Amino acid sequence: MKINEIQDLIKFVAKSGVSEVEIQIKDFKLVIKTPDSGKNGKHEVPQPMIVQAAPPVVQQSAVPVAAESKKSEKKKEKTDDDSKLITIKSPMIGTFYRSSSPDKPPFINVGDEIKQGKVICIIEAMKLFNEIEADIAGRIVKVLVDDATPVEYDQPLFLVEPA
């Protein structure tokens, strides 16, 4: 390849907006790379941002230390109670429904006793309504998902206190 052919090729690549051209003829290899063009043909270089961490904010408590220790004791009791609870999780991706239709009552409510195999909700996936059954017996403590909302696989749906 002659030098003026290479120069013409370089000019053509620059005008066409192509970012890379590679030509190989026998023992001769030519690679032409151009920077990516912005909207107006100019190469834009991202500007670095300097981020400074905010100094920590120290808040002084108006609550006496004894009251704080009582609160922490209550939190410990609550977490101990939560550790006894079992989570029923979604077996699939879909839309969660608490009842079989909008005019029917929910399958279960907070405080209801459930048995293994009892239908507790429906998950719609690809126009199929799948009845989800309880795999444990116990009492429903909390419903973690709102009716008619999307759920992911393995997303917690209910908290159950085992029987």
C-alpha positions in Angstrom: 0.0 0.0 0.0 1.3 3.4 -0.9 1.6 6.3 1.5 -0.9 8.5 -0.3 -3.4 5.6 -0.2 -2.9 5.3 3.6 -3.4 9.1 4.0 -6.6 9.0 1.9 -7.8 6.1 4.1 -7.1 8.0 7.3 -9.0 11.0 6.0 -11.9 8.8 5.0 -12.1 7.1 8.4 -11.9 10.5 10.2 -14.8 11.9 8.1 -17.0 8.7 8.3 -17.2 8.6 12.0 -16.0 5.0 12.2 -14.0 4.4 15.4 -11.7 1.7 14.2 -10.6 0.2 10.9 -8.2 -2.8 10.4 -6.7 -3.8 7.1 -4.3 -6.7 6.5 -2.7 -7.4 3.1 -0.2 -10.3 3.2 2.6 -9.1 5.5 1.2 -5.6 5.9 -1.3 -4.8 8.7 -2.8 -1.3 9.2 -5.0 -0.4 12.2 -6.6 3.1 12.4 -8.3 4.1 15.6 -10.1 7.4 16.2 -11.6 8.7 19.5 -15.4 8.2 19.9 -17.2 11.3 18.6 -19.7 13.2 20.8 -22.9 14.6 19.4 -21.2 17.6 17.7 -18.1 15.7 16.5 -15.9 16.8 19.5 -14.3 14.3 21.8 -15.7 14.8 25.3 -13.5 14.0 28.2 -15.3 13.3 31.5 -14.3 15.7 34.2 -13.2 14.2 37.5 -15.3 15.0 40.5 -13.8 15.8 43.9 -16.0 14.3 46.7 -15.3 15.2 50.3 -16.7 13.2 53.1 -18.9 15.1 55.4 -17.6 15.3 59.0 -19.5 13.1 61.4 -22.3 14.7 63.2 -22.3 14.2 66.9 -25.7 14.4 68.5 -26.1 14.7 72.2 -28.9 12.8 73.7 -31.4 14.4 76.0 -32.5 10.9 77.2 -31.0 9.8 80.4 -28.7 6.7 80.3 -31.1 4.6 82.3 -33.9 5.2 79.7 -31.5 4.3 76.9 -30.7 1.0 78.6 -34.4 0.1 79.0 -34.9 0.8 75.2 -31.9 -1.5 74.4 -33.4 -4.2 76.6 -36.7 -3.9 74.7 -34.9 -4.2 71.4 -33.1 -7.3 72.6 -36.4 -8.9 73.6 -37.9 -8.0 70.3 -35.0 -9.6 68.3 -35.2 -12.7 70.5 -38.9 -13.0 69.6 -38.1 -12.4 65.9 -35.5 -15.2 66.0 -38.3 -17.7 66.8 -40.3 -16.6 63.8 -40.2 -18.5 60.5 -40.4 -16.7 57.2 -42.5 -18.0 54.4 -40.9 -16.9 51.1 -42.1 -16.6 47.6 -41.4 -19.7 45.5 -41.6 -17.7 42.2 -41.6 -14.4 40.5 -45.1 -12.9 40.0 -47.9 -10.8 41.4 -48.9 -11.4 45.0 -52.6 -11.7 45.9 -54.0 -12.3 49.4 -57.4 -13.5 48.1 -58.8 -15.4 45.1 -60.6 -12.3 43.8 -61.1 -8.6 44.9 -64.5 -9.3 46.3 -63.4 -12.3 48.4 -61.8 -12.2 51.9 -58.1 -12.8 52.2 -56.9 -16.4 52.6 -55.3 -15.5 55.9 -55.0 -12.5 58.2 -52.6 -11.6 61.0 -53.3 -13.8 64.0 -54.8 -16.7 62.0 -53.7 -20.2 62.7 -52.5 -22.1 59.7 -51.8 -25.8 59.0 -49.4 -27.3 56.6 -50.9 -27.5 53.1 -53.4 -24.6 53.7 -53.6 -22.1 50.9 -52.2 -18.8 52.2 -51.9 -16.6 49.0 -51.9 -16.7 45.2 -49.0 -15.6 43.0 -49.9 -14.8 39.4 -47.1 -15.6 36.9 -47.7 -15.4 33.1 -51.5 -15.4 33.5 -51.4 -18.5 35.7 -52.7 -18.2 39.2 -50.6 -20.4 41.5 -52.0 -21.2 44.9 -49.2 -21.1 47.5 -49.6 -23.5 50.4 -48.1 -23.2 53.9 -45.2 -25.6 54.5 -45.4 -25.2 58.2 -48.1 -25.0 60.9 -48.3 -22.0 63.2 -49.8 -18.5 63.6 -49.4 -15.6 61.2 -47.6 -12.8 62.9 -47.1 -10.4 60.0 -47.9 -10.0 56.3 -44.8 -8.5 54.6 -46.2 -7.8 51.1 -49.1 -5.6 50.0 -51.9 -7.1 48.0 -51.5 -7.0 44.1 -47.8 -6.1 44.2 -44.9 -7.8 42.3 -42.8 -10.2 44.2 -39.4 -11.7 43.5 -38.2 -15.3 44.0 -37.3 -16.0 47.6 -38.8 -12.7 48.8 -40.3 -12.9 52.3 -44.1 -12.9 52.3 -45.2 -13.8 55.9 -43.7 -14.2 59.3 -45.1 -17.2 61.2 -44.8 -18.2 64.8 -44.4 -22.0 64.6 -46.9 -24.2 66.5 
